[in-house]
Amino acid sequence: MSSSQDHTYQRGLDILAQIDKENYQAIVDSFKHSPAPDLGRLAVEFNYGQLFSRPGLDLKSRLLASVAGLTALGNTQQLRFYINGALNVGWTEEEIVETILQMIIYAGFPVALNAIFTVAQEVFESRRARRDGNG
């Protein structure tokens, strides 16, 4: 592994830690025993070490764009991580819901309904339970 790749990987890890300091390491570690253990490193290097670290948009804006994109694609699995991350960097529940509602124009009602009632509601309730000491 070159020094440049190590730097890009570390930069990616640093960004992941800003998104979700409590869970990012578990996500990275989950790749170690998968059928494609190198995929985790590639994802960290490319997605976060190269794309999320580009100038032009701050991390907060990139996370809201990710919520919008994943909603439009109907990708509820990764959407959980990005909704949680968006809340961690300062977006409000209302702003996240409005972003998801905006995707009705591009992806339709079923996608937005799934994102709000299946994913966003679950993330919001889970965070409230942890905050209130019930989870």
VMD Tcl script that builds the backbone (N, CA, C; Angstrom):
set m [mol new atoms 405]
animate dup $m
set s [atomselect $m all]
$s set {name element resname resid chain x y z} {
  {N N MET 1 A 0.853 -1.170 0.000}
  {CA C MET 1 A 0.000 0.000 0.000}
  {C C MET 1 A 0.899 1.233 0.000}
  {N N SER 2 A 0.647 2.138 -0.924}
  {CA C SER 2 A 1.475 3.335 -1.018}
  {C C SER 2 A 1.099 4.328 0.078}
  {N N SER 3 A 2.000 5.239 0.314}
  {CA C SER 3 A 1.772 6.288 1.307}
  {C C SER 3 A 0.567 7.140 0.911}
  {N N SER 4 A 0.412 7.387 -0.389}
  {CA C SER 4 A -0.715 8.164 -0.894}
  {C C SER 4 A -2.039 7.462 -0.608}
  {N N GLN 5 A -2.078 6.145 -0.826}
  {CA C GLN 5 A -3.291 5.381 -0.545}
  {C C GLN 5 A -3.595 5.372 0.948}
  {N N ASP 6 A -2.549 5.221 1.766}
  {CA C ASP 6 A -2.748 5.251 3.212}
  {C C ASP 6 A -3.309 6.600 3.661}
  {N N HIS 7 A -2.806 7.684 3.053}
  {CA C HIS 7 A -3.287 9.026 3.391}
  {C C HIS 7 A -4.758 9.184 2.991}
  {N N THR 8 A -5.108 8.705 1.806}
  {CA C THR 8 A -6.491 8.795 1.330}
  {C C THR 8 A -7.414 7.962 2.218}
  {N N TYR 9 A -6.961 6.782 2.609}
  {CA C TYR 9 A -7.752 5.924 3.492}
  {C C TYR 9 A -7.962 6.604 4.844}
  {N N GLN 10 A -6.905 7.168 5.411}
  {CA C GLN 10 A -7.027 7.838 6.706}
  {C C GLN 10 A -7.937 9.055 6.617}
  {N N ARG 11 A -7.818 9.814 5.524}
  {CA C ARG 11 A -8.699 10.967 5.324}
  {C C ARG 11 A -10.160 10.490 5.265}
  {N N GLY 12 A -10.389 9.367 4.593}
  {CA C GLY 12 A -11.732 8.786 4.528}
  {C C GLY 12 A -12.243 8.373 5.894}
  {N N LEU 13 A -11.385 7.734 6.686}
  {CA C LEU 13 A -11.769 7.344 8.051}
  {C C LEU 13 A -12.110 8.567 8.893}
  {N N ASP 14 A -11.332 9.628 8.737}
  {CA C ASP 14 A -11.593 10.857 9.488}
  {C C ASP 14 A -12.960 11.443 9.130}
  {N N ILE 15 A -13.309 11.400 7.862}
  {CA C ILE 15 A -14.614 11.918 7.439}
  {C C ILE 15 A -15.726 11.021 7.965}
  {N N LEU 16 A -15.534 9.709 7.883}
  {CA C LEU 16 A -16.531 8.784 8.442}
  {C C LEU 16 A -16.739 9.035 9.932}
  {N N ALA 17 A -15.670 9.319 10.639}
  {CA C ALA 17 A -15.782 9.601 12.072}
  {C C ALA 17 A -16.579 10.879 12.316}
  {N N GLN 18 A -16.462 11.854 11.421}
  {CA C GLN 18 A -17.262 13.075 11.557}
  {C C GLN 18 A -18.741 12.790 11.301}
  {N N ILE 19 A -19.017 11.839 10.410}
  {CA C ILE 19 A -20.394 11.500 10.074}
  {C C ILE 19 A -21.046 10.719 11.212}
  {N N ASP 20 A -20.333 9.726 11.734}
  {CA C ASP 20 A -20.925 8.877 12.779}
  {C C ASP 20 A -19.823 8.272 13.633}
  {N N LYS 21 A -19.349 9.042 14.600}
  {CA C LYS 21 A -18.216 8.605 15.412}
  {C C LYS 21 A -18.520 7.345 16.218}
  {N N GLU 22 A -19.793 7.090 16.529}
  {CA C GLU 22 A -20.140 5.922 17.332}
  {C C GLU 22 A -20.130 4.621 16.539}
  {N N ASN 23 A -20.415 4.691 15.250}
  {CA C ASN 23 A -20.633 3.464 14.484}
  {C C ASN 23 A -19.700 3.246 13.297}
  {N N TYR 24 A -18.898 4.239 12.930}
  {CA C TYR 24 A -18.132 4.097 11.694}
  {C C TYR 24 A -17.155 2.926 11.745}
  {N N GLN 25 A -16.520 2.683 12.865}
  {CA C GLN 25 A -15.521 1.606 12.931}
  {C C GLN 25 A -16.195 0.242 12.753}
  {N N ALA 26 A -17.365 0.059 13.320}
  {CA C ALA 26 A -18.092 -1.202 13.153}
  {C C ALA 26 A -18.452 -1.429 11.686}
  {N N ILE 27 A -18.800 -0.354 10.995}
  {CA C ILE 27 A -19.125 -0.470 9.569}
  {C C ILE 27 A -17.880 -0.881 8.791}
  {N N VAL 28 A -16.771 -0.233 9.054}
  {CA C VAL 28 A -15.518 -0.571 8.381}
  {C C VAL 28 A -15.124 -2.014 8.701}
  {N N ASP 29 A -15.227 -2.391 9.961}
  {CA C ASP 29 A -14.851 -3.747 10.378}
  {C C ASP 29 A -15.757 -4.818 9.784}
  {N N SER 30 A -17.000 -4.460 9.469}
  {CA C SER 30 A -17.934 -5.455 8.931}
  {C C SER 30 A -17.469 -6.026 7.601}
  {N N PHE 31 A -16.613 -5.325 6.900}
  {CA C PHE 31 A -16.114 -5.812 5.615}
  {C C PHE 31 A -15.038 -6.889 5.780}
  {N N LYS 32 A -14.387 -6.921 6.929}
  {CA C LYS 32 A -13.227 -7.803 7.118}
  {C C LYS 32 A -13.554 -9.273 6.912}
  {N N HIS 33 A -14.739 -9.707 7.271}
  {CA C HIS 33 A -15.104 -11.121 7.144}
  {C C HIS 33 A -16.171 -11.326 6.072}
  {N N SER 34 A -16.241 -10.387 5.154}
  {CA C SER 34 A -17.211 -10.482 4.063}
  {C C SER 34 A -16.570 -11.199 2.873}
  {N N PRO 35 A -17.363 -11.526 1.870}
  {CA C PRO 35 A -16.793 -12.135 0.669}
  {C C PRO 35 A -15.814 -11.211 -0.067}
  {N N ALA 36 A -15.887 -9.900 0.196}
  {CA C ALA 36 A -15.004 -8.932 -0.466}
  {C C ALA 36 A -14.382 -8.004 0.571}
  {N N PRO 37 A -13.414 -8.506 1.345}
  {CA C PRO 37 A -12.854 -7.693 2.427}
  {C C PRO 37 A -12.184 -6.397 1.958}
  {N N ASP 38 A -11.673 -6.364 0.732}
  {CA C ASP 38 A -11.038 -5.140 0.230}
  {C C ASP 38 A -12.048 -4.061 -0.134}
  {N N LEU 39 A -13.305 -4.440 -0.266}
  {CA C LEU 39 A -14.335 -3.479 -0.639}
  {C C LEU 39 A -14.463 -2.365 0.401}
  {N N GLY 40 A -14.314 -2.697 1.664}
  {CA C GLY 40 A -14.389 -1.678 2.709}
  {C C GLY 40 A -13.318 -0.619 2.542}
  {N N ARG 41 A -12.095 -1.050 2.294}
  {CA C ARG 41 A -11.002 -0.094 2.093}
  {C C ARG 41 A -11.246 0.762 0.851}
  {N N LEU 42 A -11.692 0.119 -0.225}
  {CA C LEU 42 A -11.984 0.864 -1.453}
  {C C LEU 42 A -13.085 1.901 -1.227}
  {N N ALA 43 A -14.124 1.506 -0.508}
  {CA C ALA 43 A -15.223 2.429 -0.231}
  {C C ALA 43 A -14.756 3.610 0.610}
  {N N VAL 44 A -13.958 3.342 1.619}
  {CA C VAL 44 A -13.452 4.426 2.472}
  {C C VAL 44 A -12.550 5.351 1.666}
  {N N GLU 45 A -11.631 4.778 0.884}
  {CA C GLU 45 A -10.711 5.603 0.102}
  {C C GLU 45 A -11.435 6.443 -0.942}
  {N N PHE 46 A -12.303 5.802 -1.720}
  {CA C PHE 46 A -12.940 6.521 -2.826}
  {C C PHE 46 A -14.075 7.419 -2.345}
  {N N ASN 47 A -15.067 6.824 -1.677}
  {CA C ASN 47 A -16.247 7.600 -1.289}
  {C C ASN 47 A -15.903 8.762 -0.359}
  {N N TYR 48 A -15.119 8.465 0.665}
  {CA C TYR 48 A -14.884 9.476 1.696}
  {C C TYR 48 A -13.527 10.158 1.557}
  {N N GLY 49 A -12.493 9.392 1.251}
  {CA C GLY 49 A -11.161 9.965 1.113}
  {C C GLY 49 A -10.977 10.800 -0.137}
  {N N GLN 50 A -11.755 10.504 -1.189}
  {CA C GLN 50 A -11.647 11.269 -2.431}
  {C C GLN 50 A -12.871 12.146 -2.698}
  {N N LEU 51 A -14.070 11.571 -2.687}
  {CA C LEU 51 A -15.251 12.359 -3.066}
  {C C LEU 51 A -15.745 13.274 -1.944}
  {N N PHE 52 A -15.970 12.730 -0.766}
  {CA C PHE 52 A -16.487 13.552 0.332}
  {C C PHE 52 A -15.488 14.616 0.773}
  {N N SER 53 A -14.230 14.448 0.464}
  {CA C SER 53 A -13.213 15.405 0.899}
  {C C SER 53 A -12.920 16.475 -0.157}
  {N N ARG 54 A -13.611 16.426 -1.277}
  {CA C ARG 54 A -13.383 17.421 -2.323}
  {C C ARG 54 A -13.826 18.810 -1.850}
  {N N PRO 55 A -13.166 19.840 -2.385}
  {CA C PRO 55 A -13.630 21.198 -2.089}
  {C C PRO 55 A -14.915 21.482 -2.873}
  {N N GLY 56 A -15.625 22.494 -2.498}
  {CA C GLY 56 A -16.807 22.903 -3.248}
  {C C GLY 56 A -18.099 22.695 -2.490}
  {N N LEU 57 A -18.173 21.637 -1.693}
  {CA C LEU 57 A -19.319 21.415 -0.816}
  {C C LEU 57 A -18.786 21.016 0.549}
  {N N ASP 58 A -19.419 21.520 1.579}
  {CA C ASP 58 A -19.027 21.092 2.912}
  {C C ASP 58 A -19.662 19.735 3.226}
  {N N LEU 59 A -19.218 19.123 4.292}
  {CA C LEU 59 A -19.698 17.796 4.666}
  {C C LEU 59 A -21.205 17.813 4.912}
  {N N LYS 60 A -21.694 18.850 5.545}
  {CA C LYS 60 A -23.121 18.954 5.837}
  {C C LYS 60 A -23.932 18.899 4.538}
  {N N SER 61 A -23.524 19.649 3.534}
  {CA C SER 61 A -24.227 19.656 2.246}
  {C C SER 61 A -24.129 18.311 1.554}
  {N N ARG 62 A -22.971 17.683 1.614}
  {CA C ARG 62 A -22.795 16.366 0.980}
  {C C ARG 62 A -23.720 15.320 1.621}
  {N N LEU 63 A -23.900 15.411 2.913}
  {CA C LEU 63 A -24.777 14.445 3.577}
  {C C LEU 63 A -26.235 14.641 3.176}
  {N N LEU 64 A -26.682 15.878 3.049}
  {CA C LEU 64 A -28.055 16.099 2.613}
  {C C LEU 64 A -28.233 15.632 1.163}
  {N N ALA 65 A -27.239 15.866 0.325}
  {CA C ALA 65 A -27.300 15.369 -1.049}
  {C C ALA 65 A -27.353 13.839 -1.065}
  {N N SER 66 A -26.631 13.200 -0.161}
  {CA C SER 66 A -26.647 11.739 -0.071}
  {C C SER 66 A -28.018 11.235 0.349}
  {N N VAL 67 A -28.642 11.916 1.310}
  {CA C VAL 67 A -29.998 11.545 1.727}
  {C C VAL 67 A -30.936 11.644 0.528}
  {N N ALA 68 A -30.844 12.720 -0.225}
  {CA C ALA 68 A -31.708 12.903 -1.394}
  {C C ALA 68 A -31.462 11.810 -2.431}
  {N N GLY 69 A -30.205 11.558 -2.742}
  {CA C GLY 69 A -29.878 10.562 -3.758}
  {C C GLY 69 A -30.307 9.160 -3.373}
  {N N LEU 70 A -30.027 8.770 -2.148}
  {CA C LEU 70 A -30.409 7.428 -1.701}
  {C C LEU 70 A -31.920 7.277 -1.620}
  {N N THR 71 A -32.595 8.352 -1.246}
  {CA C THR 71 A -34.057 8.323 -1.245}
  {C C THR 71 A -34.568 8.086 -2.662}
  {N N ALA 72 A -34.064 8.859 -3.613}
  {CA C ALA 72 A -34.513 8.735 -5.000}
  {C C ALA 72 A -34.248 7.343 -5.560}
  {N N LEU 73 A -33.173 6.727 -5.129}
  {CA C LEU 73 A -32.838 5.379 -5.586}
  {C C LEU 73 A -33.626 4.298 -4.851}
  {N N GLY 74 A -34.269 4.677 -3.745}
  {CA C GLY 74 A -34.993 3.701 -2.943}
  {C C GLY 74 A -34.071 2.820 -2.124}
  {N N ASN 75 A -32.873 3.295 -1.851}
  {CA C ASN 75 A -31.870 2.526 -1.118}
  {C C ASN 75 A -32.029 2.772 0.385}
  {N N THR 76 A -32.924 2.018 0.989}
  {CA C THR 76 A -33.222 2.254 2.399}
  {C C THR 76 A -32.126 1.760 3.333}
  {N N GLN 77 A -31.336 0.792 2.911}
  {CA C GLN 77 A -30.302 0.253 3.800}
  {C C GLN 77 A -29.235 1.311 4.121}
  {N N GLN 78 A -28.619 1.898 3.106}
  {CA C GLN 78 A -27.593 2.914 3.340}
  {C C GLN 78 A -28.191 4.239 3.813}
  {N N LEU 79 A -29.467 4.466 3.489}
  {CA C LEU 79 A -30.120 5.711 3.888}
  {C C LEU 79 A -30.106 5.906 5.397}
  {N N ARG 80 A -30.208 4.841 6.172}
  {CA C ARG 80 A -30.169 4.950 7.644}
  {C C ARG 80 A -28.886 5.659 8.098}
  {N N PHE 81 A -27.764 5.191 7.573}
  {CA C PHE 81 A -26.474 5.761 7.952}
  {C C PHE 81 A -26.420 7.254 7.624}
  {N N TYR 82 A -26.900 7.626 6.439}
  {CA C TYR 82 A -26.790 9.014 6.014}
  {C C TYR 82 A -27.794 9.929 6.707}
  {N N ILE 83 A -28.965 9.430 7.039}
  {CA C ILE 83 A -29.893 10.248 7.830}
  {C C ILE 83 A -29.290 10.489 9.208}
  {N N ASN 84 A -28.761 9.456 9.817}
  {CA C ASN 84 A -28.120 9.608 11.121}
  {C C ASN 84 A -26.945 10.578 11.023}
  {N N GLY 85 A -26.138 10.434 9.992}
  {CA C GLY 85 A -25.005 11.334 9.795}
  {C C GLY 85 A -25.446 12.771 9.571}
  {N N ALA 86 A -26.503 12.958 8.789}
  {CA C ALA 86 A -27.008 14.309 8.538}
  {C C ALA 86 A -27.458 14.964 9.848}
  {N N LEU 87 A -28.105 14.196 10.701}
  {CA C LEU 87 A -28.490 14.721 12.016}
  {C C LEU 87 A -27.250 15.042 12.850}
  {N N ASN 88 A -26.225 14.203 12.750}
  {CA C ASN 88 A -24.997 14.420 13.521}
  {C C ASN 88 A -24.269 15.701 13.138}
  {N N VAL 89 A -24.401 16.140 11.881}
  {CA C VAL 89 A -23.683 17.342 11.453}
  {C C VAL 89 A -24.551 18.592 11.455}
  {N N GLY 90 A -25.802 18.475 11.971}
  {CA C GLY 90 A -26.578 19.682 12.183}
  {C C GLY 90 A -27.875 19.839 11.411}
  {N N TRP 91 A -28.193 18.919 10.512}
  {CA C TRP 91 A -29.502 19.008 9.865}
  {C C TRP 91 A -30.564 18.615 10.880}
  {N N THR 92 A -31.754 19.165 10.730}
  {CA C THR 92 A -32.850 18.838 11.642}
  {C C THR 92 A -33.726 17.742 11.024}
  {N N GLU 93 A -34.537 17.136 11.861}
  {CA C GLU 93 A -35.489 16.149 11.364}
  {C C GLU 93 A -36.379 16.768 10.294}
  {N N GLU 94 A -36.850 17.968 10.543}
  {CA C GLU 94 A -37.730 18.641 9.579}
  {C C GLU 94 A -37.029 18.843 8.236}
  {N N GLU 95 A -35.780 19.260 8.246}
  {CA C GLU 95 A -35.048 19.474 6.998}
  {C C GLU 95 A -34.833 18.159 6.243}
  {N N ILE 96 A -34.589 17.098 6.976}
  {CA C ILE 96 A -34.412 15.789 6.345}
  {C C ILE 96 A -35.728 15.317 5.730}
  {N N VAL 97 A -36.822 15.471 6.452}
  {CA C VAL 97 A -38.131 15.083 5.915}
  {C C VAL 97 A -38.457 15.913 4.671}
  {N N GLU 98 A -38.184 17.199 4.699}
  {CA C GLU 98 A -38.439 18.051 3.531}
  {C C GLU 98 A -37.599 17.619 2.329}
  {N N THR 99 A -36.379 17.217 2.579}
  {CA C THR 99 A -35.515 16.724 1.497}
  {C C THR 99 A -36.097 15.454 0.894}
  {N N ILE 100 A -36.550 14.563 1.750}
  {CA C ILE 100 A -37.156 13.318 1.268}
  {C C ILE 100 A -38.438 13.627 0.493}
  {N N LEU 101 A -39.263 14.527 1.004}
  {CA C LEU 101 A -40.495 14.900 0.305}
  {C C LEU 101 A -40.196 15.493 -1.074}
  {N N GLN 102 A -39.126 16.245 -1.177}
  {CA C GLN 102 A -38.732 16.829 -2.463}
  {C C GLN 102 A -38.464 15.747 -3.506}
  {N N MET 103 A -38.049 14.578 -3.066}
  {CA C MET 103 A -37.736 13.491 -3.989}
  {C C MET 103 A -38.977 12.867 -4.616}
  {N N ILE 104 A -40.176 13.209 -4.104}
  {CA C ILE 104 A -41.417 12.732 -4.723}
  {C C ILE 104 A -41.442 13.139 -6.194}
  {N N ILE 105 A -40.962 14.337 -6.481}
  {CA C ILE 105 A -40.953 14.840 -7.855}
  {C C ILE 105 A -40.169 13.906 -8.776}
  {N N TYR 106 A -39.078 13.360 -8.296}
  {CA C TYR 106 A -38.165 12.594 -9.129}
  {C C TYR 106 A -38.348 11.091 -9.023}
  {N N ALA 107 A -38.798 10.623 -7.880}
  {CA C ALA 107 A -38.839 9.173 -7.649}
  {C C ALA 107 A -40.228 8.650 -7.318}
  {N N GLY 108 A -41.172 9.527 -7.048}
  {CA C GLY 108 A -42.535 9.102 -6.775}
  {C C GLY 108 A -42.854 8.962 -5.295}
  {N N PHE 109 A -44.144 8.843 -5.033}
  {CA C PHE 109 A -44.630 8.730 -3.664}
  {C C PHE 109 A -44.156 7.474 -2.939}
  {N N PRO 110 A -44.195 6.284 -3.570}
  {CA C PRO 110 A -43.797 5.085 -2.819}
  {C C PRO 110 A -42.378 5.176 -2.246}
  {N N VAL 111 A -41.470 5.719 -3.011}
  {CA C VAL 111 A -40.088 5.837 -2.534}
  {C C VAL 111 A -40.012 6.781 -1.341}
  {N N ALA 112 A -40.672 7.910 -1.430}
  {CA C ALA 112 A -40.653 8.874 -0.323}
  {C C ALA 112 A -41.352 8.311 0.908}
  {N N LEU 113 A -42.470 7.636 0.698}
  {CA C LEU 113 A -43.176 7.034 1.833}
  {C C LEU 113 A -42.304 6.001 2.535}
  {N N ASN 114 A -41.634 5.157 1.763}
  {CA C ASN 114 A -40.731 4.167 2.368}
  {C C ASN 114 A -39.601 4.842 3.121}
  {N N ALA 115 A -39.037 5.884 2.546}
  {CA C ALA 115 A -37.922 6.576 3.193}
  {C C ALA 115 A -38.360 7.232 4.495}
  {N N ILE 116 A -39.545 7.816 4.500}
  {CA C ILE 116 A -40.008 8.515 5.708}
  {C C ILE 116 A -40.501 7.536 6.761}
  {N N PHE 117 A -41.388 6.628 6.374}
  {CA C PHE 117 A -42.032 5.767 7.369}
  {C C PHE 117 A -41.224 4.526 7.730}
  {N N THR 118 A -40.308 4.138 6.879}
  {CA C THR 118 A -39.496 2.960 7.188}
  {C C THR 118 A -38.146 3.350 7.760}
  {N N VAL 119 A -37.526 4.364 7.193}
  {CA C VAL 119 A -36.153 4.683 7.579}
  {C C VAL 119 A -36.075 5.896 8.492}
  {N N ALA 120 A -36.538 7.043 8.032}
  {CA C ALA 120 A -36.382 8.269 8.825}
  {C C ALA 120 A -37.047 8.130 10.190}
  {N N GLN 121 A -38.256 7.628 10.204}
  {CA C GLN 121 A -38.956 7.469 11.483}
  {C C GLN 121 A -38.177 6.563 12.430}
  {N N GLU 122 A -37.627 5.473 11.887}
  {CA C GLU 122 A -36.836 4.550 12.714}
  {C C GLU 122 A -35.593 5.235 13.280}
  {N N VAL 123 A -34.892 5.988 12.433}
  {CA C VAL 123 A -33.686 6.692 12.897}
  {C C VAL 123 A -34.061 7.736 13.944}
  {N N PHE 124 A -35.088 8.519 13.674}
  {CA C PHE 124 A -35.508 9.564 14.625}
  {C C PHE 124 A -35.886 8.955 15.976}
  {N N GLU 125 A -36.685 7.903 15.946}
  {CA C GLU 125 A -37.126 7.277 17.197}
  {C C GLU 125 A -35.968 6.630 17.951}
  {N N SER 126 A -35.070 6.012 17.240}
  {CA C SER 126 A -33.908 5.393 17.874}
  {C C SER 126 A -33.034 6.442 18.567}
  {N N ARG 127 A -32.829 7.566 17.906}
  {CA C ARG 127 A -32.029 8.640 18.498}
  {C C ARG 127 A -32.721 9.224 19.724}
  {N N ARG 128 A -34.038 9.403 19.647}
  {CA C ARG 128 A -34.782 9.930 20.795}
  {C C ARG 128 A -34.690 8.969 21.978}
  {N N ALA 129 A -34.813 7.679 21.701}
  {CA C ALA 129 A -34.742 6.672 22.773}
  {C C ALA 129 A -33.364 6.690 23.439}
  {N N ARG 130 A -32.301 6.796 22.648}
  {CA C ARG 130 A -30.948 6.871 23.213}
  {C C ARG 130 A -30.774 8.149 24.035}
  {N N ARG 131 A -31.268 9.262 23.481}
  {CA C ARG 131 A -31.154 10.544 24.168}
  {C C ARG 131 A -31.923 10.537 25.490}
  {N N ASP 132 A -33.087 9.909 25.485}
  {CA C ASP 132 A -33.933 9.874 26.675}
  {C C ASP 132 A -33.544 8.755 27.628}
  {N N GLY 133 A -32.533 7.973 27.252}
  {CA C GLY 133 A -32.060 6.890 28.105}
  {C C GLY 133 A -32.885 5.619 28.036}
  {N N ASN 134 A -33.642 5.464 26.978}
  {CA C ASN 134 A -34.487 4.277 26.823}
  {C C ASN 134 A -33.971 3.313 25.772}
  {N N GLY 135 A -32.751 3.468 25.335}
  {CA C GLY 135 A -32.303 2.583 24.265}
  {C C GLY 135 A -30.879 2.399 24.188}
}
mol reanalyze $m
mol bondsrecalc $m
mol representation Tube
mol addrep $m
